Amino acid sequence: MGITQWIADNAVAFIAATSYPGIFLLMTLESMVFPVPSEAVMPFAGFLIHDGQFTFTGVIIASTFGSIVGSLVSYSMGFYGGKPFIKRFGKYLLLDTHDLEITERFFAKHGELTIFISRFIPVIRHMISIPAGLGKMKIWKFIIYTMLGAGMWNAFLAYVGYKLKSNWTEVMTYSHIIDIVVVAILGLAFLYYAYKIYINMTKKNTVS
């Protein structure tokens, strides 16, 4: 069994075992600053839609509700805690202040519509809620834009997973190539987060 098949089997097994609450929890974490990419959750939920274990409606409701809750947590961090809170506790959440600064500039340039647009942009979508809170964006607007953007993105990824499962046998004929790509992506992700942890620890020691 190749690594791609192994990952797919285990991801599907986990999501199937935890059902809709599992999707809700994973997407809540994804919408905060935790390293849980939606691309590693929603397509496998789509697998289970194809197999008849989940419904498309149920998956979209659970995932989008999770996205809203996670985004509101980050929004609250910015709204109530402000930059002092982020600077003090961000390092414990692997919150990269450089990425946050980029996201703040993105929000300042494009305005409130950024909350919708950012749901389709890696890295920025994990942090955009904090600048929205810092900027005291009206919460009802924040929720609506989050619901629309996250709902569309989640639905797209679930559909991609559904179509992938429909053609899984054909896809796996290229498993040797896919495995190499997956290993490379996982390796880069590991190095990236190891680097972030190192930088955060270095900053903490410098401050101490």
N, CA, C and O of each residue as an XYZ file, in Angstrom:
832
protein
N       0.842     -1.194      0.000
C       0.000      0.000      0.000
C       0.877      1.244      0.000
O       1.793      1.364      0.814
N       0.593      2.179     -0.923
C       1.351      3.409     -1.008
C       0.945      4.385      0.090
O      -0.079      4.204      0.750
N       1.763      5.425      0.278
C       1.490      6.388      1.336
C       0.201      7.166      1.075
O      -0.519      7.507      2.014
N      -0.095      7.448     -0.203
C      -1.322      8.173     -0.531
C      -2.550      7.374     -0.131
O      -3.490      7.908      0.459
N      -2.533      6.083     -0.459
C      -3.657      5.215     -0.094
C      -3.765      5.092      1.421
O      -4.866      5.079      1.971
N      -2.614      5.000      2.096
C      -2.611      4.881      3.560
C      -3.194      6.125      4.214
O      -4.005      6.025      5.134
N      -2.783      7.294      3.741
C      -3.309      8.548      4.276
C      -4.811      8.639      4.029
O      -5.577      9.000      4.922
N      -5.219      8.309      2.812
C      -6.641      8.371      2.464
C      -7.459      7.427      3.345
O      -8.509      7.809      3.861
N      -6.984      6.214      3.512
C      -7.715      5.231      4.324
C      -7.855      5.690      5.765
O      -8.933      5.586      6.351
N      -6.765      6.201      6.344
C      -6.805      6.613      7.742
C      -7.601      7.900      7.953
O      -8.311      8.043      8.948
N      -7.477      8.825      7.016
C      -8.244     10.070      7.124
C      -9.735      9.788      7.020
O     -10.537     10.329      7.782
N     -10.096      8.937      6.071
C     -11.510      8.581      5.897
C     -12.024      7.828      7.119
O     -13.147      8.057      7.568
N     -11.202      6.930      7.656
C     -11.603      6.156      8.839
C     -11.838      7.073     10.034
O     -12.800      6.893     10.780
N     -10.948      8.066     10.217
C     -11.095      8.999     11.337
C     -12.357      9.840     11.189
O     -13.126      9.984     12.140
N     -12.571     10.392     10.002
C     -13.740     11.236      9.779
C     -15.029     10.426      9.888
O     -16.036     10.906     10.408
N     -14.983      9.190      9.390
C     -16.165      8.327      9.491
C     -16.485      8.013     10.948
O     -17.652      7.986     11.340
N     -15.435      7.774     11.761
C     -15.630      7.423     13.168
C     -16.147      8.603     13.983
O     -16.957      8.429     14.893
N     -15.676      9.805     13.655
C     -16.084     10.988     14.422
C     -17.316     11.670     13.832
O     -17.929     12.526     14.469
N     -17.669     11.278     12.608
C     -18.874     11.763     11.936
C     -18.880     13.286     11.796
O     -17.824     13.913     11.715
N     -20.064     13.868     11.768
C     -20.186     15.312     11.568
C     -19.513     16.136     12.670
O     -18.935     17.180     12.367
N     -19.566     15.703     13.951
C     -18.840     16.459     14.982
C     -17.336     16.527     14.707
O     -16.693     17.529     15.020
N     -16.770     15.453     14.114
C     -15.357     15.451     13.772
C     -15.045     16.483     12.703
O     -14.038     17.186     12.786
N     -15.911     16.574     11.694
C     -15.728     17.576     10.641
C     -15.825     18.972     11.240
O     -15.027     19.853     10.921
N     -16.812     19.164     12.112
C     -16.986     20.457     12.785
C     -15.724     20.839     13.555
O     -15.249     21.968     13.437
N     -15.176     19.910     14.344
C     -13.992     20.201     15.157
C     -12.778     20.515     14.287
O     -12.066     21.486     14.543
N     -12.541     19.703     13.267
C     -11.384     19.913     12.402
C     -11.456     21.262     11.684
O     -10.450     21.956     11.546
N     -12.651     21.621     11.234
C     -12.786     22.881     10.514
C     -12.784     24.080     11.462
O     -12.457     25.196     11.058
N     -13.152     23.843     12.726
C     -12.999     24.895     13.731
C     -11.518     25.203     13.929
O     -11.113     26.365     13.959
N     -10.715     24.146     14.062
C      -9.271     24.322     14.215
C      -8.667     24.955     12.965
O      -7.780     25.804     13.055
N      -9.157     24.534     11.794
C      -8.636     25.048     10.527
C      -8.847     26.551     10.400
O      -8.023     27.250      9.810
N      -9.946     27.047     10.952
C     -10.268     28.469     10.822
C      -9.592     29.318     11.883
O      -9.711     30.543     11.874
N      -8.882     28.670     12.798
C      -8.062     29.404     13.758
C      -6.630     29.413     13.214
O      -6.440     29.543     12.005
N      -5.644     29.282     14.060
C      -4.258     29.332     13.584
C      -3.572     27.977     13.692
O      -2.347     27.886     13.611
N      -4.360     26.929     13.875
C      -3.780     25.598     13.979
C      -3.503     25.026     12.593
O      -4.241     25.311     11.649
N      -2.439     24.216     12.456
C      -2.067     23.664     11.143
C      -2.954     22.495     10.715
O      -2.489     21.361     10.596
N      -4.232     22.785     10.487
C      -5.181     21.769     10.011
C      -5.775     22.286      8.699
O      -6.834     22.914      8.721
N      -5.128     22.042      7.564
C      -5.627     22.580      6.296
C      -6.941     21.944      5.862
O      -7.127     20.734      5.985
N      -7.838     22.760      5.362
C      -9.123     22.252      4.882
C      -8.935     21.277      3.725
O      -9.764     20.394      3.505
N      -7.828     21.446      2.980
C      -7.552     20.543      1.851
C      -7.268     19.119      2.320
O      -7.317     18.182      1.522
N      -6.968     18.948      3.621
C      -6.695     17.620      4.167
C      -7.906     17.059      4.909
O      -7.841     15.974      5.486
N      -9.010     17.806      4.890
C     -10.219     17.366      5.594
C     -11.389     17.169      4.640
O     -11.957     16.081      4.553
N     -11.737     18.223      3.934
C     -12.973     18.212      3.151
C     -13.003     17.201      1.998
O     -14.043     16.582      1.773
N     -11.892     17.010      1.254
C     -11.958     15.998      0.194
C     -12.272     14.601      0.717
O     -12.964     13.832      0.049
N     -11.767     14.264      1.911
C     -12.038     12.944      2.473
C     -13.473     12.846      2.985
O     -14.056     11.763      3.018
N     -14.030     13.975      3.379
C     -15.465     13.988      3.692
C     -16.250     13.723      2.412
O     -17.299     13.079      2.430
N     -15.716     14.236      1.295
C     -16.338     13.972     -0.003
C     -16.303     12.493     -0.366
O     -17.221     11.981     -1.006
N     -15.238     11.809      0.047
C     -15.160     10.362     -0.158
C     -16.360      9.672      0.481
O     -16.981      8.786     -0.106
N     -16.670     10.111      1.714
C     -17.745      9.484      2.472
C     -19.124      9.869      1.935
O     -20.092      9.128      2.109
N     -19.208     11.018      1.289
C     -20.454     11.373      0.599
C     -20.677     10.394     -0.553
O     -21.786      9.906     -0.770
N     -19.608     10.121     -1.277
C     -19.686      9.184     -2.395
C     -20.105      7.796     -1.925
O     -20.874      7.113     -2.601
N     -19.594      7.377     -0.758
C     -19.905      6.044     -0.237
C     -21.260      5.977      0.461
O     -21.673      4.910      0.915
N     -21.950      7.107      0.548
C     -23.284      7.127      1.135
C     -23.322      7.212      2.650
O     -24.391      7.088      3.247
N     -22.153      7.424      3.295
C     -22.124      7.521      4.754
C     -22.488      8.927      5.239
O     -23.010      9.094      6.341
N     -22.210      9.927      4.413
C     -22.554     11.307      4.733
C     -23.440     11.863      3.627
O     -23.486     11.326      2.520
N     -24.138     12.944      3.943
C     -24.865     13.678      2.912
C     -24.104     14.961      2.606
O     -23.403     15.500      3.463
N     -24.246     15.429      1.407
C     -23.561     16.654      1.013
C     -24.021     17.817      1.900
O     -23.211     18.631      2.344
N     -25.321     17.878      2.148
C     -25.872     18.949      2.992
C     -25.292     18.900      4.397
O     -24.903     19.928      4.952
N     -25.235     17.700      4.974
C     -24.707     17.547      6.330
C     -23.257     17.958      6.428
O     -22.861     18.612      7.392
N     -22.458     17.585      5.444
C     -21.033     17.925      5.431
C     -20.835     19.432      5.341
O     -20.001     19.997      6.050
N     -21.602     20.084      4.470
C     -21.452     21.531      4.296
C     -21.889     22.274      5.546
O     -21.243     23.244      5.943
N     -22.976     21.836      6.173
C     -23.449     22.500      7.387
C     -22.420     22.350      8.514
O     -22.070     23.329      9.174
N     -21.937     21.115      8.731
C     -20.982     20.861      9.820
C     -19.673     21.611      9.596
O     -19.132     22.217     10.522
N     -19.170     21.568      8.377
C     -17.875     22.207      8.092
C     -17.968     23.724      8.142
O     -17.082     24.383      8.686
N     -19.023     24.279      7.584
C     -19.165     25.735      7.559
C     -19.447     26.285      8.953
O     -18.950     27.353      9.309
N     -20.236     25.569      9.740
C     -20.475     25.984     11.119
C     -19.159     25.970     11.894
O     -18.893     26.867     12.693
N     -18.339     24.947     11.652
C     -17.031     24.883     12.287
C     -16.154     26.049     11.863
O     -15.449     26.631     12.686
N     -16.195     26.391     10.582
C     -15.409     27.520     10.075
C     -15.829     28.825     10.749
O     -14.986     29.658     11.081
N     -17.126     28.995     10.946
C     -17.636     30.213     11.584
C     -17.185     30.284     13.042
O     -16.718     31.326     13.502
N     -17.327     29.167     13.772
C     -16.953     29.151     15.185
C     -15.455     29.423     15.346
O     -15.058     30.248     16.170
N     -14.623     28.730     14.560
C     -13.178     28.942     14.642
C     -12.791     30.369     14.297
O     -11.913     30.955     14.930
N     -13.451     30.925     13.289
C     -13.165     32.302     12.891
C     -13.574     33.285     13.976
O     -12.894     34.286     14.201
N     -14.683     33.001     14.649
C     -15.132     33.886     15.726
C     -14.166     33.874     16.910
O     -13.984     34.889     17.582
N     -13.548     32.716     17.159
C     -12.553     32.645     18.234
C     -11.372     33.563     17.904
O     -10.919     34.336     18.748
N     -10.883     33.466     16.665
C      -9.766     34.317     16.245
C     -10.174     35.787     16.223
O      -9.401     36.660     16.618
N     -11.392     36.054     15.759
C     -11.925     37.415     15.734
C     -11.927     37.997     17.152
O     -11.566     39.156     17.356
N     -12.335     37.185     18.120
C     -12.397     37.628     19.519
C     -11.003     37.914     20.070
O     -10.819     38.831     20.869
N     -10.016     37.115     19.633
C      -8.637     37.356     20.060
C      -8.198     38.754     19.665
O      -7.575     39.468     20.451
N      -8.530     39.140     18.432
C      -8.161     40.462     17.960
C      -9.022     41.559     18.558
O      -8.519     42.629     18.899
N     -10.316     41.302     18.688
C     -11.266     42.312     19.164
C     -11.045     42.658     20.624
O     -11.003     43.833     20.990
N     -10.905     41.633     21.463
C     -10.801     41.857     22.900
C      -9.349     41.919     23.405
O      -9.035     42.661     24.336
N      -8.486     41.137     22.780
C      -7.105     41.091     23.254
C      -6.206     42.114     22.604
O      -5.295     42.651     23.233
N      -6.473     42.384     21.314
C      -5.658     43.348     20.598
C      -4.240     42.847     20.356
O      -3.932     41.685     20.620
N      -3.394     43.713     19.860
C      -2.021     43.339     19.537
C      -1.211     42.887     20.752
O      -0.378     41.990     20.616
N      -1.421     43.473     21.936
C      -0.668     42.992     23.108
C      -0.907     41.509     23.384
O       0.021     40.777     23.729
N      -2.154     41.073     23.232
C      -2.480     39.659     23.443
C      -1.793     38.791     22.405
O      -1.234     37.744     22.731
N      -1.836     39.235     21.139
C      -1.228     38.473     20.044
C       0.273     38.354     20.251
O       0.843     37.278     20.074
N       0.914     39.452     20.626
C       2.368     39.439     20.817
C       2.773     38.558     21.996
O       3.835     37.935     21.977
N       1.920     38.512     23.023
C       2.269     37.757     24.217
C       2.009     36.268     24.062
O       2.828     35.445     24.470
N       0.866     35.919     23.471
C       0.462     34.516     23.427
C       0.536     33.883     22.035
O       0.387     32.669     21.896
N       0.764     34.700     21.009
C       0.776     34.174     19.649
C       1.791     33.083     19.421
O       1.544     32.146     18.662
N       2.944     33.199     20.080
C       4.007     32.209     19.880
C       3.600     30.815     20.334
O       4.101     29.817     19.817
N       2.687     30.748     21.308
C       2.239     29.440     21.789
C       1.265     28.776     20.813
O       1.009     27.574     20.892
N       0.728     29.577     19.894
C      -0.217     29.064     18.901
C       0.437     28.931     17.523
O      -0.249     28.753     16.517
N       1.773     29.019     17.490
C       2.526     29.000     16.223
C       2.082     30.141     15.318
O       2.106     30.024     14.093
N       1.677     31.248     15.939
C       1.219     32.403     15.181
C       2.416     33.204     14.708
O       3.128     33.808     15.511
N       2.630     33.205     13.427
C       3.754     33.913     12.836
C       3.392     35.392     12.694
O       2.507     35.739     11.912
N       4.066     36.258     13.439
C       3.736     37.677     13.413
C       3.987     38.298     12.037
O       3.314     39.255     11.653
N       4.947     37.758     11.304
C       5.206     38.268      9.948
C       4.013     37.976      9.045
O       3.566     38.846      8.298
N       3.500     36.750      9.116
C       2.315     36.391      8.327
C       1.121     37.237      8.751
O       0.305     37.635      7.919
N       1.025     37.509     10.051
C      -0.083     38.328     10.550
C       0.004     39.749      9.996
O      -1.009     40.347      9.634
N       1.223     40.279      9.933
C       1.402     41.632      9.396
C       0.996     41.686      7.922
O       0.375     42.651      7.476
N       1.350     40.645      7.176
C       0.957     40.578      5.761
C      -0.563     40.543      5.650
O      -1.149     41.210      4.797
N      -1.194     39.757      6.523
C      -2.644     39.636      6.510
C      -3.308     40.947      6.890
O      -4.335     41.311      6.317
N      -2.733     41.659      7.851
C      -3.272     42.961      8.248
C      -3.242     43.941      7.072
O      -4.204     44.675      6.844
N      -2.137     43.948      6.335
C      -2.028     44.841      5.178
C      -3.042     44.452      4.102
O      -3.632     45.311      3.446
N      -3.232     43.138      3.934
C      -4.190     42.636      2.956
C      -5.596     43.097      3.325
O      -6.371     43.509      2.462
N      -5.919     43.025      4.617
C      -7.232     43.438      5.109
C      -7.419     44.943      4.938
O      -8.480     45.400      4.511
N      -6.376     45.712      5.277
C      -6.453     47.169      5.170
C      -6.630     47.615      3.717
O      -7.309     48.605      3.445
N      -6.021     46.884      2.795
C      -6.080     47.261      1.375
C      -7.415     46.924      0.743
O      -7.957     47.714     -0.030
N      -7.951     45.749      1.068
C      -9.160     45.281      0.380
C     -10.435     45.432      1.194
O     -11.525     45.191      0.676
N     -10.324     45.825      2.456
C     -11.513     46.078      3.252
C     -12.218     44.819      3.722
O     -11.651     43.727      3.718
N     -13.469     44.997      4.129
C     -14.220     43.914      4.750
C     -14.471     42.731      3.808
O     -14.642     41.597      4.257
N     -14.492     43.007      2.497
C     -14.708     41.931      1.527
C     -13.581     40.902      1.592
O     -13.720     39.777      1.110
N     -12.464     41.306      2.195
C     -11.318     40.409      2.365
C     -11.728     39.141      3.109
O     -11.197     38.066      2.832
N     -12.657     39.252      4.041
C     -13.100     38.102      4.815
C     -13.665     37.023      3.902
O     -13.491     35.831      4.157
N     -14.339     37.443      2.842
C     -14.868     36.490      1.857
C     -13.756     35.980      0.958
O     -13.611     34.772      0.771
N     -12.969     36.892      0.402
C     -11.922     36.527     -0.563
C     -10.874     35.612      0.057
O     -10.409     34.669     -0.584
N     -10.503     35.891      1.302
C      -9.391     35.176      1.937
C      -9.667     33.694      2.144
O      -8.727     32.918      2.318
N     -10.919     33.282      2.130
C     -11.251     31.872      2.340
C     -10.680     30.984      1.233
O     -10.602     29.765      1.387
N     -10.285     31.598      0.125
C      -9.734     30.855     -0.998
C      -8.211     30.979     -1.090
O      -7.602     30.486     -2.040
N      -7.591     31.644     -0.094
C      -6.149     31.914     -0.148
C      -5.443     31.236      1.024
O      -5.741     31.548      2.177
N      -4.510     30.313      0.756
C      -3.770     29.647      1.848
C      -3.054     30.651      2.746
O      -2.719     31.753      2.311
N      -2.823     30.269      3.989
C      -2.145     31.062      5.024
C      -3.009     32.241      5.472
O      -3.335     32.364      6.653
N      -3.380     33.110      4.523
C      -4.169     34.288      4.881
C      -5.497     33.890      5.509
O      -5.956     34.532      6.454
N      -6.126     32.819      4.983
C      -7.443     32.452      5.515
C      -7.372     31.989      6.965
O      -8.368     32.054      7.685
N      -6.191     31.518      7.403
C      -6.044     31.064      8.785
C      -5.941     32.243      9.758
O      -6.200     32.088     10.951
N      -5.563     33.424      9.248
C      -5.263     34.550     10.132
C      -6.159     35.758      9.933
O      -6.168     36.659     10.771
N      -6.911     35.796      8.844
C      -7.646     37.005      8.479
C      -8.639     37.454      9.537
O      -8.960     38.640      9.614
N      -9.132     36.529     10.355
C     -10.128     36.879     11.375
C      -9.539     37.784     12.457
O     -10.257     38.593     13.044
N      -8.249     37.654     12.722
C      -7.612     38.470     13.763
C      -7.590     39.947     13.370
O      -7.982     40.788     14.179
N      -7.140     40.298     12.142
C      -7.207     41.709     11.737
C      -8.639     42.240     11.718
O      -8.865     43.417     11.999
N      -9.609     41.381     11.387
C     -11.013     41.808     11.394
C     -11.422     42.199     12.811
O     -12.139     43.181     13.005
N     -10.966     41.429     13.799
C     -11.253     41.758     15.191
C     -10.525     43.013     15.629
O     -11.092     43.873     16.304
N      -9.256     43.111     15.238
C      -8.471     44.307     15.580
C      -9.115     45.566     14.999
O      -9.103     46.626     15.624
N      -9.677     45.434     13.792
C     -10.313     46.566     13.122
C     -11.739     46.813     13.566
O     -12.410     47.703     13.044
N     -12.216     46.015     14.545
C     -13.577     46.181     15.087
C     -14.642     46.087     13.989
O     -15.624     46.829     14.004
N     -14.440     45.172     13.040
C     -15.431     44.948     11.994
C     -16.745     44.511     12.627
O     -16.747     43.755     13.598
N     -17.859     44.982     12.084
C     -19.170     44.602     12.610
C     -19.323     43.082     12.544
O     -19.092     42.472     11.500
N     -19.709     42.488     13.653
C     -19.685     41.039     13.747
C     -20.681     40.374     12.805
O     -20.419     39.278     12.310
N     -21.822     41.018     12.547
C     -22.801     40.394     11.655
C     -22.279     40.342     10.224
O     -22.553     39.386      9.497
N     -21.523     41.370      9.813
C     -20.895     41.344      8.494
C     -19.825     40.258      8.443
O     -19.706     39.523      7.463
N     -19.052     40.174      9.520
C     -17.986     39.171      9.602
C     -18.557     37.769      9.455
O     -18.006     36.950      8.720
N     -19.646     37.485     10.141
C     -20.261     36.151     10.094
C     -20.801     35.849      8.702
O     -20.635     34.739      8.197
N     -21.446     36.831      8.079
C     -22.020     36.604      6.745
C     -20.926     36.324      5.716
O     -21.022     35.369      4.946
N     -19.888     37.161      5.706
C     -18.791     36.960      4.750
C     -18.071     35.634      5.001
O     -17.681     34.942      4.061
N     -17.902     35.295      6.265
C     -17.256     34.026      6.610
C     -18.103     32.857      6.142
O     -17.583     31.906      5.558
N     -19.389     32.919      6.391
C     -20.293     31.843      6.002
C     -20.301     31.640      4.482
O     -20.257     30.507      4.002
N     -20.355     32.729      3.744
C     -20.385     32.625      2.281
C     -19.064     32.091      1.728
O     -19.051     31.158      0.924
N     -17.955     32.687      2.163
C     -16.652     32.269      1.646
C     -16.288     30.860      2.058
O     -15.890     30.048      1.222
N     -16.421     30.561      3.352
C     -16.077     29.225      3.839
C     -17.023     28.180      3.280
O     -16.604     27.072      2.944
N     -18.307     28.531      3.178
C     -19.282     27.573      2.638
C     -18.962     27.184      1.210
O     -19.025     26.006      0.858
N     -18.620     28.163      0.381
C     -18.271     27.881     -1.013
C     -17.001     27.046     -1.118
O     -16.933     26.098     -1.901
N     -15.988     27.409     -0.316
C     -14.713     26.683     -0.351
C     -14.887     25.250      0.138
O     -14.367     24.317     -0.473
N     -15.607     25.074      1.221
C     -15.842     23.737      1.756
C     -16.625     22.873      0.775
O     -16.332     21.690      0.599
N     -17.617     23.476      0.143
C     -18.431     22.740     -0.831
C     -17.580     22.314     -2.028
O     -17.711     21.199     -2.533
N     -16.711     23.216     -2.471
C     -15.835     22.898     -3.605
C     -14.918     21.722     -3.276
O     -14.792     20.789     -4.069
N     -14.276     21.767     -2.100
C     -13.355     20.694     -1.725
C     -14.081     19.369     -1.527
O     -13.556     18.314     -1.880
N     -15.284     19.418     -0.965
C     -16.060     18.197     -0.778
C     -16.434     17.597     -2.136
O     -16.417     16.379     -2.312
N     -16.769     18.456     -3.081
C     -17.112     17.984     -4.419
C     -15.898     17.373     -5.111
O     -16.002     16.353     -5.792
N     -14.728     18.023     -4.923
C     -13.487     17.475     -5.485
C     -13.242     16.071     -4.932
O     -12.883     15.158     -5.677
N     -13.438     15.904     -3.618
C     -13.261     14.591     -2.997
C     -14.247     13.575     -3.534
O     -13.892     12.419     -3.766
N     -15.477     13.999     -3.733
C     -16.517     13.123     -4.291
C     -16.116     12.628     -5.671
O     -16.237     11.438     -5.962
N     -15.641     13.529     -6.523
C     -15.233     13.153     -7.878
C     -13.976     12.290     -7.859
O     -13.841     11.365     -8.660
N     -13.047     12.597     -6.934
C     -11.843     11.785     -6.819
C     -12.182     10.343     -6.471
O     -11.633      9.407     -7.052
N     -13.098     10.171     -5.512
C     -13.466      8.821     -5.105
C     -14.150      8.080     -6.243
O     -13.997      6.866     -6.381
N     -14.900      8.805     -7.051
C     -15.575      8.188     -8.199
C     -14.573      7.628     -9.199
O     -14.870      6.681     -9.929
N     -13.376      8.224     -9.226
C     -12.348      7.803    -10.190
C     -11.086      7.320     -9.472
O      -9.988      7.385    -10.025
N     -11.249      6.831     -8.228
C     -10.098      6.489     -7.391
C      -9.218      5.406     -8.005
O      -7.995      5.477     -7.893
N      -9.813      4.409     -8.649
C      -9.035      3.327     -9.262
C      -8.100      3.879    -10.333
O      -6.930      3.507    -10.413
N      -8.649      4.780    -11.158
C      -7.830      5.385    -12.210
C      -6.741      6.279    -11.609
O      -5.606      6.293    -12.084
N      -7.102      7.024    -10.562
C      -6.132      7.919     -9.906
C      -4.965      7.113     -9.344
O      -3.810      7.523     -9.459
N      -5.265      5.980     -8.742
C      -4.249      5.159     -8.097
C      -3.320      4.453     -9.083
O      -2.314      3.873     -8.674
N      -3.641      4.494    -10.360
C      -2.700      3.944    -11.341
C      -1.446      4.808    -11.423
O      -0.410      4.377    -11.929
N      -1.557      6.031    -10.917
C      -0.415      6.955    -10.872
C       0.079      7.125     -9.435
O       0.706      8.130     -9.102
N      -0.210      6.135     -8.590
C       0.089      6.259     -7.161
C       1.572      6.492     -6.874
O       1.916      7.203     -5.930
N       2.454      5.895     -7.687
C       3.887      6.055     -7.444
C       4.314      7.517     -7.599
O       5.172      7.999     -6.859
N       3.719      8.212     -8.552
C       4.030      9.634     -8.754
C       3.390     10.465     -7.652
O       4.015     11.370     -7.098
N       2.136     10.146     -7.340
C       1.410     10.887     -6.307
C       2.099     10.737     -4.965
O       2.182     11.699     -4.202
N       2.599      9.533     -4.663
C       3.284      9.297     -3.387
C       4.497     10.206     -3.233
O       4.744     10.743     -2.153
N       5.251     10.375     -4.313
C       6.436     11.238     -4.275
C       6.037     12.676     -3.976
O       6.675     13.350     -3.166
N       4.978     13.143     -4.633
C       4.493     14.511     -4.423
C       4.010     14.689     -2.988
O       4.310     15.696     -2.348
N       3.260     13.706     -2.483
C       2.727     13.781     -1.117
C       3.850     13.822     -0.094
O       3.812     14.622      0.840
N       4.855     12.959     -0.265
C       6.000     12.936      0.654
C       6.729     14.276      0.631
O       7.136     14.784      1.676
N       6.892     14.848     -0.563
C       7.569     16.143     -0.687
C       6.779     17.235      0.034
O       7.362     18.066      0.731
N       5.461     17.237     -0.131
C       4.614     18.244      0.517
C       4.664     18.091      2.031
O       4.788     19.080      2.754
N       4.568     16.852      2.513
C       4.617     16.595      3.949
C       5.966     17.015      4.529
O       6.032     17.572      5.625
N       7.044     16.743      3.785
C       8.376     17.123      4.236
C       8.525     18.632      4.348
O       9.079     19.136      5.325
N       8.030     19.355      3.347
C       8.096     20.812      3.365
C       7.248     21.389      4.493
O       7.647     22.347      5.155
N       6.070     20.797      4.705
C       5.191     21.261      5.785
C       5.853     21.062      7.140
O       5.781     21.930      8.010
N       6.502     19.904      7.312
C       7.191     19.628      8.579
C       8.307     20.637      8.815
O       8.443     21.171      9.916
N       9.102     20.898      7.784
C      10.199     21.857      7.910
C       9.685     23.259      8.210
O      10.284     23.998      8.992
N       8.568     23.616      7.578
C       7.988     24.939      7.777
C       7.557     25.140      9.225
O       7.876     26.159      9.838
N       6.830     24.165      9.770
C       6.343     24.302     11.141
C       7.466     24.133     12.165
O       7.421     24.731     13.240
N       8.474     23.322     11.834
C       9.639     23.207     12.711
C      10.366     24.545     12.768
O      10.836     24.961     13.827
N      10.453     25.208     11.633
C      11.084     26.530     11.575
C      10.299     27.548     12.391
O      10.893     28.362     13.099
N       8.962     27.515     12.301
C       8.134     28.445     13.053
C       8.299     28.232     14.556
O       8.385     29.189     15.325
N       8.342     26.964     14.961
C       8.532     26.649     16.382
C       9.880     27.172     16.856
O       9.988     27.758     17.933
N      10.914     26.951     16.033
C      12.263     27.420     16.381
C      12.298     28.937     16.517
O      12.867     29.462     17.474
N      11.698     29.639     15.572
C      11.678     31.106     15.604
C      10.932     31.600     16.834
O      11.385     32.523     17.510
N       9.783     30.983     17.126
C       8.999     31.401     18.291
C       9.759     31.171     19.592
O       9.719     32.003     20.498
N      10.460     30.022     19.682
C      11.239     29.729     20.883
C      12.407     30.700     21.016
O      12.745     31.126     22.120
N      13.020     31.046     19.888
C      14.136     31.991     19.897
C      13.679     33.359     20.380
O      14.354     34.006     21.181
N      12.513     33.795     19.880
C      11.977     35.092     20.297
C      11.668     35.090     21.786
O      11.917     36.072     22.486
N      11.116     33.963     22.268
C      10.752     33.847     23.686
C      12.002     33.960     24.557
O      12.001     34.654     25.574
N      13.077     33.263     24.141
C      14.322     33.301     24.917
C      14.957     34.693     24.888
O      15.556     35.136     25.868
N      14.813     35.379     23.734
C      15.381     36.716     23.601
C      14.674     37.694     24.538
O      15.302     38.531     25.187
N      13.333     37.558     24.588
C      12.538     38.424     25.457
C      12.863     38.168     26.918
O      12.956     39.096     27.722
N      13.039     36.855     27.258
C      13.365     36.479     28.629
C      14.720     37.045     29.023
O      15.172     36.835     30.149
